[in-house]
């Protein structure tokens, strides 16, 4: 699983707003809350937990990274964020009416085991919802590297028996393998209007693959990377804003 150690603050000021682009789609797919219980697995800084509570859910989150939980405790006091991670959740069977995982199953070491665990802690016929990228922020950073004349190390792929195609069909099939019933998956597209300074803070803060790559560079390499970043922003920016298109697969199913 990709390391997110120590990046809570940097994530909160950068990619948190991007990942929030699927929140309403996820919650709408779950239907009216009516005071039902919801667990958000891989809750990060707790923003989905807070939004679900505003929609009427009794919402709990679990997040393994201490710096993410620290941001959640500071910015969203009173929200329950437990220290835990898929695929081993510290909850009894059938503890929640619904479980969500927003851009989590694309990071875990065993997606099927993690998706199965989501179903275990959900009541029978309860709702499960998850997202993965079909077009992620990596395209922007690939262009940065091209302009900088740099080649990042190839990302580590899961073993073939654990991996899945990052497509609508591939995501649906993986979730069905994990026991989800009546899986319905759609593609959700949105544009993230990012401030270049905010996006740069993600690289400096070590967030995701681009941040890990940037932190691996020496001083001269970081200067080249920054020049590539500025050139890419100039190519895609307008009036000081980067309008970056993204797409995600949004799946909803029933627990077995």
Number of C-alpha atoms within 10 A of each C-alpha: 11 13 13 19 13 15 20 23 18 23 26 18 14 22 19 17 14 16 18 15 18 21 16 14 13 22 18 11 16 20 9 12 19 10 13 13 19 25 28 25 29 25 28 29 29 28 22 26 29 21 16 22 18 12 17 14 22 21 25 23 28 24 22 19 21 17 20 25 24 17 18 26 16 10 13 17 12 10 18 19 28 17 15 18 18 24 19 11 18 13 12 10 15 17 15 24 23 27 29 27 24 24 20 21 24 20 13 17 18 18 23 21 20 23 28 20 19 32 28 21 22 26 18 15 16 18 25 28 26 27 26 23 22 18 15 13 18 12 11 16 19 16 16 23 21 15 18 21 12 15 10 16 8 7 8 8 10 15 10 7 7 13 16 19 12 17 18 19 14 14 25 25 15 19 26 17 14 20 21 24 18 14 18 15 20 15 15 16 15 14 13 19 15 18 15 17 11 14 18 16 18 23 23 17 21 23 25 18 20 22 19 19 19 22 17 13 14 9 11 9 16 17 14 18 24 19 16 21 23 17 16 21 20 15 10 13 18 10 6 14 16 20 16 17 14 19 18 26 24 25 22 23 24 20 27 17
